[in-house]
Amino acid sequence: MDPQWADLLLSPIINTTISKLISTAAEQISLAVGWKKELASLKDKLILVQAVLKDAEEKQVSDPAVKLWLERLRDVVYEADDVLDEVAYESVKCKVETKNQKMKKVCNLFTSSNPLLFHRKIAEKIKNIIASVDVINNEARGFGLQIRLATASRVVSEQGRNPQTHSTIVDLSKVVGREDDISKIVQLLTDSSNKSRLCVLSIVGMPGLGKTTLAQAVCNDEQIKKCFGKMMWVCVSDDLDVERILTEMLESLTGTFGAVKNKDTVIQKIREALGENNFFLVLDDMWDEKSHRKFEDLRSCLHGICKNNSRNRVIVTTRDEKVALKMRMHPEHMHRLGKLQDDHCWSIIRNRVFGAVSIPPEFGKIGCDIAQLCGGVPLIASVIGGTLSTRRLDRVEWLSFKSNIEALGPVEHDIEIRGVIKLSFDHLPESALRQCFAFCSVFPKDFVMEREMLIQLWMAKGFLQSAEKSPMTMEDIGTEYINDLLSYSLFEEHQRDSFGTLISCKMHDLIHDFAQLISKSETMIWTTHNNISNVRNLNLIYGVGTVPTNLKDVAPKLHTLFLKDCFSSDVKVDLKSLRVLSFVDSVGTEELPPCFGNMKNLRYLDISRTQITKLPKFIPKLYKLQTFRFMTCRSLEMPPEGIGSLISLRHIYFSDEEQMPTNIGKLTCLQTLPKFFVGTTKGRKIEELGSLRGLKGSLNICNLEHVKDKSEAMGAKLHEKTISELRLRWGKESNRDEDVLEGLQPHSDLQVLEIDGYGGKEVETLPKWSGSLSSLKSLTIWRCLGLKYLPSGLSFFTTLERLYIYRCPNLVSANLGEILGGLARLKTLWIGPFSKELEEFPISLSSIHNLGTSLEELRLYGWETLTQLPHQFQYLTALRSLSIWDFHSVEALPEWLGNLSSLQDLWIVDCKNLKYLPSAIQCLSKLTFLSIIRCPELEMRCGNETGLDWHKICHIRTIDMNGEYI
């Protein structure tokens, strides 16, 4: 390892921590008693030392003494951080306890059990830190360190800004130049002449060539999707742990995390989850394992999962051909991935930097030269393109960047790729951003990082500090940082929602390796051979080494601790400086020990998917806690009283009604509250939402039948909150529904609205405000039994992309055609059933014509009086997916079905009297998937090779009959 790389994080750590200390000291000066002068002095001295950091960062490369100086400074600022956190905790504690006692006391009269002793102890600590900082400053003068300003800046003038922006990150690099590879692999995997139950294909190539990306592209191929009933993905990495692989296969199938570890039991559960389906499995990033026994064990288990007469396929991605040979695959099934051509590399760079904008000729020539330096490695092209996209569009700067890449030499090994990654890292505009990136090495390779979780972890670590008087919240800064890391290609997108909002991201293996290199002294994933005495971020993973029983002795400086399936009563975790603690998936954990009550500085606590039965009484004393997650804790009883004391809490997550804390309205800093269950007792009424002015994101309000009237509903003050997604749910009918809904008017910028179970017998329409939501993209109205009419204002939802109006059996709504006619952007429509009084869909032909080029997905729900499908829908030429449900009085589908020239998927569900498919279905050349479920008459006529209508559908690639593929 190049020692210079290991020091890259030293200065950013110090810089970020000092900035936080300066801010904290300024806040506490007005509150402190007995050390006000000391805090002011410390603040000034820290500002001086921060001013010479840039010079020290550059000189440490050639002067070992400066590097040692930086290491001592890091230890001093960390110590100061712990002390000021102690002061801040006592300040918040005083504020809470004074408020609880309803006494008007000055909050600087700290309420420790022995205030005098506490004051003396803190004063002594601050004086010692000041003395240490004085020594540091004197040494800086001795080294001749100069005050320097950082040259990197987040702000780029509009005149010099590149045309590509965060919001338009191009994804074309994922498949550039790999079309032939995809086609060849898909053809091998779907070869009908290969009757083997289990066939393994390997993708072999050097790091950075895009083996994982190629495997993802194969998984997303439509032919693969149609041929395989279930798909699984497991990252193997350098630990060929067969039990872990099987467990993650089961989790990939079921989406749940279980406590089952017995290999035979897991295999049986995988077989049960597969049912009659065949499977497609990707074993990503498999390394050579000296033990042949593990490979044989894995093969044996995979064969044990396969069922008779099923054809299952496995892709293995690896850097080493030895792995492919040990998996005993046919030589023809080893796909050696080659390097990209230079023009493909330039295409990746060009798309990252310019997108669809034309390229100035002088930059085209330089760009082509840079592309030749990529060595045919797409990861390098992506990182270079990402870095250039953040720089000024300046010829001199591009030529300088080209020179820096040339200095790295030809790309032959990992070391040259890391050099390019380092260039990207060096260009990151802020110290805190570099620290945020490096922190992610605490996660295992291929870990999916949920966006909200990652921001909350960075926030807990103190990385997200806003400038004085800045309107940006810590969460806003975290979002910017993620966008930056995506732009620099140091992060990869993993998942976005249907509106394009990022849900999760990942790191490429080589980038993860680089993050580990630069953060090795700070951040670690535990193995038995690690020395963790100076480590501050630690991940203890199940099955990797023996967990030390006394973490306080072996890792006294920990700020972050992830525990998974390895915590027991024998493990002592008495770490007062801990900021982050996560027990996610520690299914054997049933209680939190009392020593956790000493973790006064804890900002992030996650006990999701554990067996914890009761939260201890010290939880309300964690006054600095910002994020508290306890989702899917099936054994957990009601939270303890006093959760309202967590006045720093910004994000809370829980699953069940019984686990919702009372008096949640006291959490006035709260921004995330996914669910609120309305109750009838004090502390659980809807008025609790009124004081939560900062709520954002998604909010699901349940049990609205408990709200008495409009006035009480208005107490939630939803119109004041910038909530993007709102779901309003009634558990049973009420004659007050119309009045209550009128009082639940949301903010006009709402994007998603769902109304579920609204409407007793007296309710006939939706509230007037429903027509004023100018930014609405998705509207769902379902199970509204008393609803008869829709407001005409819905036609003005020009931004609406998805509309679901179903399971409303009394809906007449003669104006539905008018509504649909105004929705020019509508892509998805679920509609029906309507009132039994109607004999056809109340939709005009003209309104459907307006949807002809936009609508891609249509689901129709029928009712008893309908004897045919609505003919208006034959003009939807852009339709790709059609679902037909509950048309019990229809015996034959119409011939006009053949007009749907873009149709790819056809679902026919619960049509008990349907017998005939139209002959025109044979004309649908793009139709590749047909599913017939619970339609007994049709199933007989469409039986495999024997049915009377088999000839009409035999050309369709994938046919599903009640879950069985034929």
ZAMARGU-4260 file (C-alpha; in steps of 0.2 Angstrom, whole numbers, plus 5000, padded with zeros to 4 digits):
<rodrens>
0) 5000/5000/5000 | 5007/5017/4995 | 5009/5026/5012 | 5004/5043/5005 | 4987/5036/5001
5) 4984/5030/5019 | 4987/5049/5024 | 4974/5056/5012 | 4961/5057/5025 | 4971/5064/5040
10) 4969/5082/5035 | 4950/5081/5030 | 4946/5072/5047 | 4955/5086/5057 | 4947/5100/5046
15) 4929/5093/5048 | 4931/5090/5067 | 4938/5108/5070 | 4924/5116/5060 | 4912/5106/5071
20) 4921/5111/5087 | 4921/5129/5082 | 4902/5129/5079 | 4899/5119/5096 | 4910/5130/5106
25) 4901/5146/5099 | 4884/5138/5104 | 4890/5134/5122 | 4899/5150/5126 | 4882/5158/5130
30) 4877/5144/5141 | 4893/5140/5150 | 4896/5144/5168 | 4914/5144/5174 | 4923/5141/5158
35) 4916/5154/5146 | 4933/5162/5144 | 4941/5145/5141 | 4929/5140/5127 | 4932/5157/5119
40) 4950/5154/5120 | 4949/5136/5113 | 4938/5143/5099 | 4951/5156/5093 | 4966/5144/5094
45) 4957/5131/5084 | 4953/5144/5071 | 4972/5148/5070 | 4977/5129/5068 | 4964/5126/5055
50) 4971/5140/5044 | 4988/5131/5042 | 4980/5114/5038 | 4981/5116/5019 | 5000/5119/5020
55) 5002/5105/5032 | 4992/5093/5021 | 5005/5096/5006 | 5021/5096/5017 | 5017/5079/5026
60) 5021/5070/5010 | 5039/5075/5011 | 5041/5079/5029 | 5037/5064/5041 | 5038/5077/5056
65) 5023/5086/5049 | 5014/5070/5047 | 5017/5066/5065 | 5011/5083/5070 | 4995/5080/5060
70) 4992/5064/5069 | 4994/5072/5086 | 4982/5086/5081 | 4969/5073/5076 | 4970/5065/5093
75) 4968/5082/5102 | 4953/5088/5091 | 4945/5071/5094 | 4947/5073/5113 | 4940/5090/5112
80) 4925/5084/5102 | 4921/5072/5116 | 4923/5085/5130 | 4912/5098/5120 | 4899/5084/5117
85) 4898/5081/5136 | 4895/5099/5139 | 4882/5100/5125 | 4873/5085/5132 | 4872/5093/5150
90) 4865/5108/5141 | 4851/5099/5133 | 4848/5088/5148 | 4845/5104/5158 | 4833/5111/5145
95) 4823/5095/5145 | 4822/5093/5164 | 4818/5111/5167 | 4804/5110/5154 | 4797/5094/5162
100) 4797/5102/5179 | 4789/5117/5172 | 4801/5128/5181 | 4809/5144/5175 | 4828/5141/5178
105) 4843/5147/5168 | 4849/5132/5158 | 4867/5135/5162 | 4864/5128/5180 | 4868/5110/5175
110) 4858/5097/5183 | 4871/5083/5185 | 4871/5074/5201 | 4886/5084/5207 | 4886/5100/5198
115) 4902/5107/5206 | 4912/5092/5203 | 4906/5092/5185 | 4911/5110/5182 | 4928/5106/5189
120) 4930/5091/5179 | 4925/5100/5162 | 4936/5115/5166 | 4951/5104/5169 | 4948/5095/5153
125) 4946/5111/5143 | 4962/5119/5150 | 4972/5103/5146 | 4965/5104/5128 | 4970/5122/5127
130) 4987/5118/5133 | 4989/5104/5119 | 4983/5116/5106 | 4996/5129/5111 | 5009/5116/5109
135) 5002/5111/5092 | 5002/5130/5086 | 5020/5132/5092 | 5026/5117/5083 | 5017/5123/5067
140) 5027/5139/5068 | 5043/5129/5070 | 5038/5119/5054 | 5035/5136/5045 | 5018/5131/5041
145) 5009/5145/5032 | 4991/5151/5032 | 4984/5145/5016 | 4966/5145/5009 | 4959/5129/5001
150) 4958/5131/4982 | 4944/5118/4980 | 4927/5126/4980 | 4909/5119/4978 | 4903/5135/4969
155) 4907/5136/4950 | 4901/5151/4941 | 4887/5148/4928 | 4898/5154/4914 | 4911/5141/4917
160) 4899/5127/4923 | 4899/5111/4913 | 4882/5108/4904 | 4879/5091/4913 | 4871/5093/4931
165) 4867/5081/4945 | 4849/5079/4939 | 4854/5073/4922 | 4867/5059/4927 | 4868/5049/4911
170) 4867/5030/4913 | 4872/5025/4896 | 4890/5020/4902 | 4883/5004/4910 | 4880/4996/4893
175) 4892/5005/4881 | 4901/4993/4870 | 4894/4977/4878 | 4880/4974/4866 | 4888/4958/4859
180) 4893/4952/4876 | 4875/4953/4882 | 4868/4945/4867 | 4880/4930/4868 | 4877/4927/4886
185) 4859/4928/4885 | 4859/4916/4870 | 4870/4903/4880 | 4858/4904/4895 | 4842/4902/4886
190) 4848/4889/4874 | 4833/4877/4873 | 4844/4862/4868 | 4853/4863/4885 | 4842/4852/4896
195) 4853/4852/4911 | 4845/4856/4928 | 4859/4867/4933 | 4871/4877/4921 | 4884/4888/4927
200) 4892/4902/4916 | 4906/4913/4921 | 4911/4931/4917 | 4930/4932/4919 | 4940/4948/4918
205) 4951/4961/4926 | 4945/4973/4939 | 4935/4988/4932 | 4930/4980/4916 | 4911/4980/4921
210) 4908/4961/4925 | 4895/4966/4938 | 4887/4978/4926 | 4886/4965/4912 | 4878/4953/4924
215) 4865/4966/4929 | 4862/4970/4910 | 4859/4951/4907 | 4847/4950/4922 | 4837/4965/4915
220) 4836/4957/4898 | 4818/4954/4893 | 4821/4936/4887 | 4830/4932/4903 | 4815/4939/4913
225) 4803/4928/4904 | 4813/4912/4905 | 4816/4912/4923 | 4802/4913/4937 | 4814/4919/4951
230) 4830/4929/4951 | 4843/4930/4965 | 4858/4940/4967 | 4872/4937/4980 | 4889/4946/4982
235) 4902/4933/4987 | 4918/4943/4988 | 4933/4935/4996 | 4924/4925/5008 | 4916/4909/5001
240) 4904/4906/5015 | 4891/4894/5009 | 4879/4896/5023 | 4879/4915/5021 | 4877/4913/5002
245) 4862/4902/5005 | 4855/4914/5018 | 4856/4928/5006 | 4848/4918/4992 | 4833/4915/5003
250) 4833/4934/5008 | 4834/4939/4990 | 4818/4927/4986 | 4808/4932/5001 | 4813/4950/5005
255) 4813/4945/5023 | 4828/4942/5035 | 4826/4927/5046 | 4836/4919/5060 | 4838/4902/5051
260) 4856/4897/5049 | 4855/4878/5047 | 4860/4874/5030 | 4848/4860/5026 | 4834/4871/5033
265) 4839/4886/5022 | 4839/4874/5007 | 4822/4868/5011 | 4815/4886/5013 | 4823/4891/4997
270) 4814/4876/4988 | 4798/4882/4996 | 4800/4900/4991 | 4804/4894/4973 | 4788/4884/4972
275) 4787/4877/4954 | 4798/4891/4947 | 4815/4889/4940 | 4828/4901/4945 | 4842/4913/4939
280) 4856/4916/4951 | 4871/4928/4950 | 4886/4925/4962 | 4895/4941/4960 | 4913/4944/4963
285) 4918/4926/4968 | 4937/4925/4973 | 4948/4910/4972 | 4946/4899/4987 | 4960/4887/4991
290) 4948/4875/4999 | 4940/4864/4985 | 4928/4857/4998 | 4919/4874/4999 | 4917/4874/4980
295) 4910/4856/4980 | 4899/4861/4995 | 4892/4875/4985 | 4889/4865/4970 | 4880/4852/4980
300) 4869/4864/4988 | 4864/4872/4972 | 4860/4855/4965 | 4849/4852/4980 | 4839/4867/4977
305) 4835/4862/4959 | 4819/4853/4956 | 4816/4839/4943 | 4813/4845/4925 | 4818/4863/4929
310) 4831/4872/4920 | 4841/4884/4931 | 4855/4895/4927 | 4870/4903/4937 | 4881/4917/4932
315) 4898/4919/4942 | 4908/4935/4940 | 4926/4933/4944 | 4943/4940/4941 | 4951/4922/4941
320) 4949/4908/4928 | 4953/4896/4942 | 4936/4900/4950 | 4927/4896/4934 | 4936/4879/4933
325) 4933/4875/4951 | 4914/4877/4948 | 4915/4863/4934 | 4908/4873/4920 | 4909/4869/4902
330) 4923/4878/4893 | 4911/4886/4881 | 4902/4894/4896 | 4917/4904/4901 | 4915/4922/4895
335) 4931/4931/4895 | 4927/4950/4895 | 4938/4960/4885 | 4943/4979/4886 | 4933/4992/4878
340) 4938/5001/4862 | 4944/5019/4864 | 4929/5026/4856 | 4918/5017/4868 | 4928/5025/4883
345) 4926/5042/4875 | 4907/5039/4873 | 4906/5036/4892 | 4916/5051/4896 | 4907/5062/4884
350) 4890/5057/4890 | 4895/5060/4908 | 4902/5077/4904 | 4891/5084/4891 | 4875/5073/4890
355) 4865/5078/4875 | 4874/5095/4873 | 4885/5098/4858 | 4904/5097/4861 | 4916/5111/4857
360) 4929/5104/4845 | 4944/5108/4855 | 4937/5098/4870 | 4933/5084/4858 | 4951/5082/4853
365) 4957/5082/4871 | 4943/5070/4876 | 4948/5057/4863 | 4966/5058/4870 | 4961/5056/4888
370) 4950/5041/4882 | 4965/5032/4875 | 4973/5033/4893 | 4958/5023/4900 | 4966/5007/4895
375) 4949/5001/4889 | 4943/5000/4907 | 4925/5007/4908 | 4927/5011/4927 | 4941/5023/4923
380) 4932/5031/4909 | 4917/5033/4921 | 4927/5041/4935 | 4936/5052/4923 | 4920/5058/4915
385) 4912/5061/4932 | 4927/5071/4938 | 4928/5082/4922 | 4909/5085/4924 | 4912/5094/4940
390) 4926/5105/4934 | 4926/5121/4923 | 4925/5119/4905 | 4942/5126/4903 | 4955/5120/4890
395) 4970/5122/4901 | 4961/5113/4916 | 4957/5098/4904 | 4975/5098/4898 | 4982/5098/4916
400) 4970/5084/4920 | 4976/5074/4905 | 4994/5076/4911 | 4990/5070/4928 | 4982/5054/4921
405) 4997/5052/4909 | 5009/5052/4924 | 5000/5037/4931 | 5007/5026/4917 | 4998/5013/4907
410) 4983/5004/4915 | 4989/4986/4918 | 4985/4983/4937 | 4974/4989/4951 | 4987/5001/4956
415) 4984/5012/4941 | 4965/5011/4943 | 4967/5017/4961 | 4978/5032/4955 | 4963/5038/4944
420) 4951/5036/4959 | 4963/5046/4969 | 4963/5060/4956 | 4944/5060/4958 | 4945/5060/4977
425) 4958/5074/4977 | 4945/5085/4967 | 4931/5083/4980 | 4927/5101/4985 | 4926/5099/5004
430) 4935/5090/5018 | 4918/5084/5025 | 4913/5076/5008 | 4930/5066/5008 | 4926/5060/5026
435) 4909/5055/5021 | 4916/5045/5006 | 4929/5036/5017 | 4916/5032/5031 | 4907/5021/5018
440) 4921/5008/5019 | 4913/5003/5036 | 4900/4993/5025 | 4905/4977/5017 | 4908/4976/4998
445) 4892/4977/4987 | 4882/4984/5002 | 4867/4993/4996 | 4867/5010/5005 | 4850/5017/5008
450) 4850/5036/5004 | 4841/5042/5020 | 4851/5030/5031 | 4867/5036/5024 | 4863/5054/5027
455) 4857/5050/5045 | 4874/5041/5048 | 4884/5055/5041 | 4874/5068/5052 | 4877/5057/5068
460) 4895/5058/5064 | 4895/5077/5063 | 4900/5077/5045 | 4886/5088/5039 | 4889/5105/5046
465) 4879/5120/5038 | 4887/5137/5037 | 4881/5151/5049 | 4864/5158/5044 | 4862/5145/5030
470) 4844/5139/5026 | 4851/5122/5022 | 4848/5108/5034 | 4860/5094/5038 | 4849/5083/5027
475) 4850/5095/5013 | 4869/5095/5014 | 4869/5076/5015 | 4858/5075/4999 | 4871/5087/4990
480) 4885/5076/4996 | 4877/5060/4988 | 4874/5069/4972 | 4892/5075/4972 | 4898/5057/4975
485) 4887/5051/4961 | 4894/5065/4949 | 4912/5060/4953 | 4907/5041/4949 | 4913/5037/4967
490) 4895/5031/4970 | 4884/5021/4958 | 4865/5022/4958 | 4857/5006/4964 | 4838/5011/4964
495) 4827/5025/4960 | 4808/5027/4963 | 4796/5029/4948 | 4798/5048/4949 | 4817/5047/4948
500) 4821/5050/4967 | 4836/5041/4972 | 4832/5027/4985 | 4849/5018/4987 | 4867/5018/4980
505) 4882/5007/4980 | 4901/5008/4978 | 4911/4998/4965 | 4923/4985/4973 | 4939/4995/4967
510) 4932/5011/4974 | 4927/5002/4990 | 4945/4995/4991 | 4952/5013/4989 | 4940/5019/5003
515) 4947/5006/5014 | 4965/5010/5010 | 4963/5029/5015 | 4953/5025/5031 | 4961/5010/5037
520) 4967/5019/5053 | 4949/5025/5057 | 4937/5012/5050 | 4937/4993/5049 | 4927/4978/5047
525) 4932/4966/5060 | 4942/4950/5058 | 4951/4941/5072 | 4968/4948/5067 | 4964/4966/5068
530) 4971/4979/5080 | 4957/4990/5084 | 4964/5001/5098 | 4963/5017/5087 | 4948/5012/5077
535) 4933/5024/5078 | 4921/5015/5066 | 4919/4996/5067 | 4908/4984/5059 | 4906/4967/5067
540) 4899/4954/5055 | 4892/4937/5059 | 4903/4923/5056 | 4919/4934/5053 | 4931/4930/5068
545) 4928/4929/5086 | 4920/4945/5094 | 4930/4953/5108 | 4920/4952/5124 | 4925/4968/5131
550) 4925/4981/5117 | 4929/4995/5129 | 4946/4988/5132 | 4951/4983/5114 | 4942/4998/5105
555) 4940/5012/5118 | 4939/5026/5105 | 4924/5019/5095 | 4911/5032/5088 | 4902/5019/5077
560) 4898/5001/5080 | 4888/4990/5069 | 4883/4973/5076 | 4875/4959/5066 | 4870/4942/5073
565) 4885/4943/5085 | 4879/4952/5101 | 4876/4942/5117 | 4876/4946/5135 | 4895/4941/5136
570) 4899/4956/5125 | 4902/4972/5135 | 4898/4988/5126 | 4901/5002/5138 | 4907/5015/5126
575) 4903/5033/5132 | 4909/5041/5116 | 4898/5031/5104 | 4888/5041/5091 | 4881/5027/5080
580) 4875/5010/5086 | 4866/4998/5075 | 4859/4980/5079 | 4850/4977/5063 | 4847/4959/5059
585) 4854/4954/5076 | 4840/4942/5078 | 4847/4934/5094 | 4847/4951/5103 | 4832/4951/5116
590) 4837/4966/5127 | 4848/4981/5128 | 4860/4980/5143 | 4860/4994/5156 | 4877/5000/5151
595) 4870/5007/5135 | 4862/5021/5146 | 4880/5028/5148 | 4880/5032/5129 | 4875/5050/5131
600) 4882/5056/5115 | 4872/5043/5104 | 4864/5051/5089 | 4859/5036/5079 | 4851/5020/5086
605) 4844/5006/5075 | 4837/4990/5083 | 4827/4985/5068 | 4823/4966/5065 | 4829/4961/5082
610) 4820/4951/5095 | 4820/4965/5108 | 4805/4964/5119 | 4806/4980/5129 | 4815/4996/5127
615) 4824/5001/5143 | 4820/5016/5153 | 4836/5025/5149 | 4830/5028/5131 | 4821/5044/5135
620) 4838/5050/5142 | 4847/5050/5125 | 4844/5068/5123 | 4856/5070/5108 | 4848/5055/5098
625) 4844/5061/5080 | 4838/5045/5072 | 4829/5030/5081 | 4824/5015/5070 | 4815/5000/5077
630) 4806/4993/5062 | 4800/4975/5061 | 4803/4971/5079 | 4789/4959/5081 | 4792/4955/5100
635) 4793/4973/5105 | 4780/4980/5117 | 4775/4998/5118 | 4789/5010/5120 | 4793/5018/5137
640) 4785/5034/5143 | 4795/5049/5140 | 4800/5047/5122 | 4794/5065/5120 | 4810/5070/5129
645) 4821/5066/5114 | 4820/5084/5108 | 4835/5081/5096 | 4825/5067/5087 | 4823/5071/5068
650) 4819/5054/5061 | 4809/5040/5069 | 4804/5023/5061 | 4793/5010/5067 | 4781/4997/5060
655) 4766/4993/5071 | 4752/5004/5079 | 4757/4997/5096 | 4774/5003/5095 | 4770/5021/5091
660) 4776/5032/5105 | 4763/5043/5114 | 4765/5062/5114 | 4774/5062/5098 | 4770/5080/5095
665) 4783/5085/5108 | 4797/5079/5096 | 4797/5096/5087 | 4813/5093/5077 | 4805/5078/5069
670) 4806/5077/5050 | 4803/5059/5046 | 4787/5050/5053 | 4782/5037/5040 | 4766/5032/5050
675) 4754/5040/5062 | 4740/5030/5070 | 4726/5041/5076 | 4719/5036/5093 | 4706/5042/5105
680) 4716/5045/5120 | 4727/5060/5125 | 4744/5060/5116 | 4738/5049/5102 | 4725/5061/5093
685) 4728/5069/5076 | 4733/5086/5084 | 4750/5078/5089 | 4755/5081/5071 | 4751/5100/5072
690) 4767/5105/5081 | 4778/5094/5069 | 4781/5108/5057 | 4797/5101/5049 | 4789/5084/5043
695) 4795/5079/5026 | 4795/5065/5014 | 4781/5051/5016 | 4767/5051/5029 | 4754/5038/5031
700) 4739/5043/5043 | 4729/5028/5048 | 4713/5026/5058 | 4705/5042/5053 | 4688/5036/5059
705) 4694/5042/5076 | 4695/5060/5071 | 4679/5069/5076 | 4676/5083/5064 | 4685/5096/5052
710) 4691/5107/5066 | 4700/5092/5074 | 4707/5087/5057 | 4714/5105/5054 | 4724/5103/5070
715) 4736/5092/5060 | 4741/5107/5050 | 4745/5097/5035 | 4745/5112/5023 | 4760/5119/5033
720) 4771/5104/5030 | 4781/5100/5014 | 4776/5082/5013 | 4779/5074/4996 | 4768/5058/4999
725) 4752/5057/5009 | 4742/5042/5012 | 4725/5044/5021 | 4717/5028/5028 | 4701/5025/5036
730) 4699/5008/5045 | 4680/5008/5045 | 4665/5019/5039 | 4661/5035/5048 | 4647/5048/5044
735) 4660/5061/5047 | 4672/5057/5033 | 4668/5071/5021 | 4670/5084/5035 | 4686/5076/5041
740) 4694/5075/5024 | 4690/5093/5021 | 4701/5098/5036 | 4716/5087/5030 | 4721/5099/5016
745) 4739/5095/5012 | 4753/5107/5005 | 4750/5112/4987 | 4767/5104/4982 | 4761/5086/4986
750) 4767/5073/4973 | 4758/5057/4979 | 4741/5056/4987 | 4732/5040/4992 | 4714/5040/4999
755) 4709/5023/5006 | 4693/5018/5014 | 4685/5035/5013 | 4667/5038/5013 | 4652/5032/5022
760) 4634/5031/5015 | 4632/5050/5015 | 4648/5054/5006 | 4646/5058/4988 | 4662/5068/4982
765) 4680/5072/4986 | 4685/5089/4994 | 4687/5104/4984 | 4706/5106/4988 | 4709/5090/4979
770) 4708/5099/4963 | 4722/5112/4968 | 4737/5101/4970 | 4747/5107/4955 | 4762/5096/4957
775) 4753/5080/4960 | 4761/5065/4950 | 4751/5050/4958 | 4733/5049/4964 | 4725/5033/4972
780) 4707/5032/4977 | 4702/5015/4982 | 4690/5005/4994 | 4680/5021/4995 | 4663/5012/4997
785) 4652/5027/4998 | 4660/5038/4984 | 4649/5042/4969 | 4657/5057/4961 | 4675/5064/4957
790) 4678/5083/4957 | 4680/5090/4940 | 4696/5099/4946 | 4706/5083/4944 | 4707/5086/4925
795) 4719/5101/4929 | 4732/5088/4936 | 4743/5091/4921 | 4758/5084/4930 | 4748/5067/4934
800) 4758/5052/4928 | 4748/5038/4938 | 4730/5037/4942 | 4722/5023/4952 | 4703/5023/4955
805) 4697/5006/4959 | 4687/4996/4972 | 4675/5010/4973 | 4659/5000/4968 | 4646/5015/4970
810) 4656/5026/4959 | 4645/5034/4945 | 4656/5049/4940 | 4649/5054/4923 | 4664/5066/4922
815) 4677/5053/4921 | 4680/5056/4903 | 4682/5074/4905 | 4695/5070/4919 | 4705/5058/4908
820) 4705/5070/4894 | 4715/5083/4903 | 4729/5071/4908 | 4741/5071/4894 | 4756/5064/4904
825) 4747/5049/4911 | 4757/5033/4910 | 4748/5021/4922 | 4729/5019/4924 | 4720/5007/4936
830) 4701/5009/4934 | 4685/5000/4940 | 4674/4993/4946 | 4660/5006/4945 | 4642/5005/4951
835) 4632/4990/4945 | 4619/5002/4938 | 4631/5006/4924 | 4632/4994/4909 | 4648/5001/4902
840) 4663/5012/4907 | 4659/5030/4909 | 4673/5035/4897 | 4672/5045/4881 | 4681/5041/4865
845) 4689/5058/4864 | 4697/5057/4881 | 4705/5040/4877 | 4712/5048/4861 | 4721/5060/4872
850) 4730/5046/4881 | 4734/5037/4865 | 4753/5042/4865 | 4756/5042/4884 | 4747/5028/4893
855) 4759/5013/4895 | 4750/5003/4908 | 4731/4999/4910 | 4722/4988/4923 | 4704/4986/4920
860) 4692/4980/4934 | 4675/4974/4928 | 4658/4971/4936 | 4644/4959/4934 | 4633/4970/4922
865) 4648/4972/4909 | 4647/4960/4895 | 4661/4966/4885 | 4677/4976/4886 | 4676/4995/4883
870) 4680/4997/4865 | 4687/5015/4868 | 4703/5007/4874 | 4708/5000/4857 | 4716/5017/4852
875) 4730/5016/4865 | 4744/5013/4853 | 4757/5016/4866 | 4751/5003/4878 | 4764/4990/4884
880) 4755/4981/4898 | 4736/4977/4899 | 4728/4968/4914 | 4710/4962/4914 | 4702/4958/4930
885) 4685/4952/4936 | 4675/4952/4919 | 4664/4938/4924 | 4651/4941/4911 | 4663/4942/4897
890) 4665/4926/4886 | 4676/4932/4873 | 4690/4945/4871 | 4687/4957/4857 | 4696/4956/4840
895) 4701/4975/4842 | 4714/4968/4855 | 4725/4966/4839 | 4726/4985/4837 | 4737/4987/4853
900) 4753/4986/4843 | 4765/4990/4857 | 4758/4977/4869 | 4771/4967/4878 | 4762/4960/4893
905) 4744/4953/4895 | 4737/4948/4911 | 4719/4940/4912 | 4714/4937/4930 | 4698/4931/4939
910) 4687/4930/4923 | 4677/4914/4927 | 4667/4913/4911 | 4680/4919/4899 | 4682/4906/4885
915) 4689/4913/4869 | 4704/4923/4865 | 4704/4934/4848 | 4713/4927/4833 | 4720/4944/4832
920) 4731/4941/4847 | 4743/4932/4834 | 4746/4948/4826 | 4754/4956/4842 | 4772/4954/4837
925) 4779/4962/4853 | 4768/4952/4865 | 4781/4942/4875 | 4771/4938/4891 | 4754/4931/4894
930) 4747/4926/4911 | 4730/4918/4914 | 4725/4916/4932 | 4709/4908/4939 | 4700/4908/4923
935) 4695/4889/4922 | 4687/4890/4905 | 4701/4899/4896 | 4714/4888/4905 | 4706/4872/4897
940) 4706/4880/4879 | 4724/4887/4881 | 4732/4871/4888 | 4750/4867/4882 | 4749/4860/4865
945) 4732/4851/4868 | 4720/4866/4870 | 4709/4872/4856 | 4716/4890/4857 | 4734/4884/4859
950) 4739/4889/4842 | 4734/4907/4845 | 4746/4909/4859 | 4760/4897/4856 | 4771/4911/4848
955) 4772/4920/4865 | 4788/4918/4873 | 4782/4916/4891 | 4765/4909/4896 | 4760/4908/4915
960) 4745/4898/4920 | 4741/4900/4938 | 4759/4902/4942 | 4766/4888/4932 | 4776/4892/4916
965) 4772/4882/4901
</rodrens>
